Amino acid sequence: MARPSTRLMLNQKLALNGALTTSIRVLRFDASGLTRYLEEQAAENPYLALASAKIDPEVWLPRWTTAFAAQGLGHAGNLDVGTLLQTPALGLISHVSAEITRVVKPADHALAYALMQALEPTGWLGRPLGAIAHEAGVTLAEAERVLALLQRIEPTGVFARSLAECLQLQAIEAECFDSVMACVLEHLDLLAEGETARLAKMCDVDESVIMARLRMIRSFDPKPGTRFGQDAAPVREPDLAVSRGASGWVVRLNRSSLPDVQVVAPKADGHDAAALTAARDLQRMVHSRNQTLLRVAQDILKRQESVLSQGLETLKPMTMQEVAATTGLNISTVSRTIAGVSVDGPRGTIWLRAMFTGAVDGVASGALRAKLLRLVRDENRDHPLGDLALAEALSTGGAVVARRTVAKYRGLLNIPPAHRRKRRLG
């Protein structure tokens, strides 16, 4: 017969208070998620107010700066714009090639592919339409007819002949192309310089109307072709922007992507102390989150500085533990901070997490994948490179890359094997 007994057990449990839970949540949000959360809190807390960041017409994100510079507008800074406009991403060519068979009749496929070959990484047409028509043996009218069909391909703006036409196509899609928008796009040089007062005078409207058009234009994508680059982030307002200053690369918060958090002063006839404390705490948490994000991003981009100007082929091996050690933060804090965060640079918008990569014989695996994409993009479509040839080409940079590694990378990048790539993209 079993006898009753008493046991003493010790359990450890970590309980997070409300403020700490909120702080972790705020740190983990990207700009769009944090904005939605702040809007919810402001609707419930009478002492919390949000103010939209004021748009400075002279301050543009890097992708806009390089788009302007490619058209001879604005200031290119210290960037060599020519290095940014070479050949389009493999993903863009693959996407366009598939769309051609959908929107263009077989009789016009040869001309459509000729136009595709003239695409730049921006998604714009990089050669005069007349020259392409002459080489293809068709009239300019025929080339314009096929080009109009190709300009229906998503994302809107691909196959535009200029930045102005790229923005015009997106304005038409957004149903905001009117006489004022046409006037603004006709004078992109003034827009690039932030000369809104002169634009208002030339368009014969109030400056506030020009500012409204400016907000619309900034929501467009000046380089739709870059969406198909390796590790490209979806088009939305990026959390961070990085540009080259007089003393090197400068990382800053994209203020237009996040509202300012303000605490409203309590009324003299009484107030809710708990709500006021919560509002002040949230304001402090958002400030702390922004400072932590800048701190982590500056360390990451300092380590991967060459990527900003030369691309992902120059990635260096980097771990979160290394960034945590340098910044004095916990590795989990680094991970939460960069989750879903995008950074806008001269080459487009990419995920901050894409900067972290392992190594193969001391060479960053991310750099090898970027090089693999370039090799496949530049290969002869009549004689595409097999996995063994690709492995040999990748091994010239110091790493010994096995054939099975190439096959694994191809799978990750959605690149079909050689026999399926033959004549598929050209």
N, C-alpha and C positions, 0 to 999 in steps of 0.2 A: 504494500500500500504506500503510495507516494505521500510524502510529508510536505506540507506547505513551506515555502522558503521566501526570504526577502533578498532582492538583489539591488545593488546600488550601481547605476550607470551614469556616466558623465558624457554629455553631448555638447559639441561646440557649434554655435550658430552665429553667423554674421548678419546682423540686421542693418539695412541701410535706411537712414532717415529720409524724409521727403526731399530735403534740400540736396542731399548727395545724389539721390536718384535723378532729380531734375538736372543736376549739373552734368552727370554722365550722359543723359539724353541729349542735352544741348551740345555737348562736345561731339557726339556721334552724328548729328545732323549735317547734311550739306546745306548750301544756301537756300535752295528752294524748299527743302523740308523744314528748315528752321523758320523760314518766313511764314509758312502755314501754321506752325506751332505758335509763333508769336501772335499771329492774327487771332487764333483761338483764345490765347491768354488775354489779349487786349479786349476781346469781346466780353470776358467774364470779370476782369479786374478794372474798376473805374479809375485807378491811379496809374494805369499803364497806357501809353499812347505810342503809336507808330507814325513815323514821318518818312515819306519817300525821299530817297537821296536826290539831291538837286543835280541835274545833268549839266556838266560843264561841256559846252559845245566844242571846246578845243581839245578835250581829252578823249582819245579813242583807244579801244582795245587793240592789242598788237596785230590781230588778224586783219583789222581794218586798216591799220597803219601800213602794213605790207601790201594790202590790196590797193590802197591809194598810190603807194610808191610805184607799184607795177604799172600804173597808168600815168606815171609822171606827175602825180598830185601829192600834196602834203610833203612830209619829210620822212626820208627812209632811215634817218639816224646813221648808225655805224653798220647797218646790215647790208650785205651784198644781195640785193634782190634777185639777181640772176641765178644765184644758187638755190633760190626757193622756187623757181619756175623752170624745171627741167622736164621730167617725165611724170605722168600721172601714176597713181597707185594702181596696183594690180586689181584691187577690188573694184575700182571705178571702171576700168576697162572691161572686166568681167560682167559687171552690172549693165553697162551700156550695150555690150555685145548681145546680151540676152534680150534687152529691151528693143533692139533694132529689129529682131525677128518678129516682135509683137506689133510695133507701130509703123513699120515701113514695109511696103510691098517688095516681093522678091526682085522685081525688075530694078529697084532702086538700092538694093543692098550694097553693091559695089561703091556707089557714091556715099552711102551712109557710113561704110567702114572707112572710106577715105577721110571723111569729116572726123570720125572717131580718132583716127591716127593723129589729128591735129590738136587734140585736147591737151590742155596743160593741167598740172596738179590742182589748180583752182577750180577746174571744171569749165573754164572759158575756152573758146576756140582760139588757138594760138597763132593762126595764120590767116591772111586775108581770104575771104570767101572766093573772090575772083580767081586767085591763084590756084586754089583747090579745084575749082570748076574747070579751069583750063587744063590742069594735069589729068583730070578725070574725063576730059573730052565732052563736057556738057556745057550748056549755056548757064549764065549767071542766074537766070530766072528759074531753071531747073534746080540749081543748087539752093536757092532761097526757099523753094517749095519743100525740099527734103529737110533743110535746116529747120523750117517751121515745125515739121513733124517731130524732129529730134528734140526740139525745145519743149515738147510736152512731157518728156521723160522726167520722172522724179529723181532727185530733188529738183525743184524748180530753180532755174538759173543755170543749169548745165547746158552747154552749147551756146551760151551768150557770147557775143563778139566783143564785149567790153564790160567793165564794172557797171557802167550806167545801164546797159541793157539787162544785165543780171539782176539789178535791183528793180528795174522796170517790170520784168517778168514776175517777180515776187510781189510787187505792189499790185499788179493786175490780178494775181491769184487772191491776194488779201482784200480785193475790192476797195482799194484806197488810192488808185491811180486817177488823179484828177489834174486840172490845169496847174495847180500849185505844186503838186508832186512832180509833174513834168518839168516845171521851171527849176525846181531844186535839183533834179537829176541832170538837167542841162548845164548846171553850174556846180558840178561836184568839186571843182577846185576851191570854191568859196566854202562849201560844206566841210571839206577836209581841213581847212584853216580855222573853222569855227566862226566864220564871218556871217553870223545870222542877221545882223542889222543890215548889212549890204544886200544879203539875199532877200530880205523882206522888202527892201526898196526896189530891187530888180523885179521881184514877183508881184509887186504892188499889193502887198498884204501887211498885216500887223506882224511884228516879230513873234508874238505868241503863237501865231499860225505856223510859222517856220519851225518853232520849237516843237509843236505837235507833230509835224512831219519828221523832224529829227528823231523823236522817240520811236515813230513807226519804222524808220529806216534802220535804226540800231537793233530792232528786233529781227531784221532780215539776216541772211547768211551771205556775206560777200564772196566766200570761196566754198561753194557747195561741194566741190570735188574732194576737198580734204576730209569729208566725212568717211571716206573709204580707206583712209590711211590706217596703218597698224596702231592699235590701241587708241584710235580716235574716240573722243567722248561725244555723246549725243549733242546736237545743237540746242543749247539753252544758255542762259546767262552763266558764265563760268564763275567759280568761287574766287579764283585768283587770276591775276594778270602779271606777266613778267615781260619786261622790256629792257633794252640796253640803255643805260645812262652814261654819263661822262666817266664814272668810276667803275663801270661794269654792269652786270645784270641786277635789276631792281625788282623785287617781288612786292606786290601790293594787293590789298583786298579790292575786289571789284565792288565798290560801294553801291553801284546801281542794282546789284543782285540781292541786296539785303537792306531792309529798312532800318532807320535809326530808332533805338529804343529810348523812350523818354518817360520819366516819372512825373506825373502831374501833381502839383502841390495840393495838399489836403485843404479842405474848406475850414474856415475859422470856427464854424458852429459844430464841429465834431467830425470824426473820421473813423474808419475801420482800420485799426492798428495792424491787424493781421494781413489785410489786403495790401496796405502800404509797404509793409516789410517784404511781402512776396514780390511786389513790383520792383523794389530796390534790389532784392536778391537776384531776380531774373536779369535786370540790367547789368549787374556785376558779372553774372555768369556768361552773358553774351560777350561782354568785353574780354573776359578771361579766355573764352573760346576763340575769339578772333586773334588774340595775342599768341595763344598756343599754336594755332594754325599757321600764323606767319612764321613763328619760330621754327616749327618743324619743316615747313615748305622751304624756308631759306636754307636750312641745312641740306635738305634733299637736292635742291637745285644747284647749290654750290658744288656738291659732289658730282652732279651730272651736268655741269655747265656746258659741255660740248654738244649735248643733245639739243640744246636750244637753238643753236645756229647750224649744226651739221646733221642732225637727225638721229634716229634711234640706232643706227649702225655704230654709233660711238658710245653706246651705253656701257657703263662699268658695273661690275658685280657690286651689289649693295644689299644689305639686310636691314631689317627694322631694328635689330639689336644694336647695330652700329650707330644709327640715328638716335636711338634712345640713350646710348652712352654719351654721345656728344651733347645732346640737349639737356641731359639730366632728368629725362622723363622715363616713366615706366613704359615697357614695350607695348603693353595693352593700351596705354594712352596714345602712343604713336599710331597704333592700328586704328583706334576709334577716330582719331583726328583726321586721318586721310581717307576714311571710308566714304566713297561717293564724291570725293572732291576733285574738281577739274581745274586745270590751269590753262589759261590762254596765252599762247606765245606766237612768235612770228610764223611758225609752221602750222599753226592750227591749235585746236583745243584737245588736250589729252588728259587721261586720268593720272592723278598724282601717283596712284598705286602702281602704274605701269613702269615707274622709274626703278622699282625694286625687282631685281633679277638675280638668279643664281649664276653659277659659273661652270664652264666646261674647259678644263685645262687652263684656268685663269682668265678665260674670255667669257664675257657676259652672254648668257644664253639668249637674252632679249636681243642683243646685237646680232647674234647668229641668225635669229628668226627674221630680223629686218633685212639682213644681207640675202637670206634665202628668197624673200619676197622680191628683192631687186633682181636677183639672178633669173628668176622665173619671168618677171616682167620684161626683162631685156632679151630673153632667149629668142632664137630663131624658131618661129612657129612651125616651120616645115620639119625641123629637127630638134624638138624639145629635149631638154636635159633630163636624163634618167637620174635616179636616186644616187647611183654610184658617182656619176659626174658631178652632181651637186655636192656630195660629200667631199670630193677632192677639191672643189672650188672653195668650200667653206673651211677646209683644213689649211688653206694658205695663210690664214691670219694668225697662226700660232697654236690653235686648238686642233686636236685630232678628232674629227667628227666622223662617227660611224654611219654606215648606210641606214641602219635601223633608227638612228637619231634623226636623220633627214625625214624618214617616213613618219616619225612621231610628230615632228614640227609641221610637216605638210598637213597632217590631220588637224593639228591645232589651228592652222591658218586657213583651213578649208581649200587647200590647193590639191586638185586632182592629180593622179599619176601621169607620167609622160604621155602614154598612149591616148589618154583622154584629153590632154592639152593640145594635141596636134591639130592645128588649124582651127581651134575653137575660138581663139581670141583675136584673130587677125583677119 
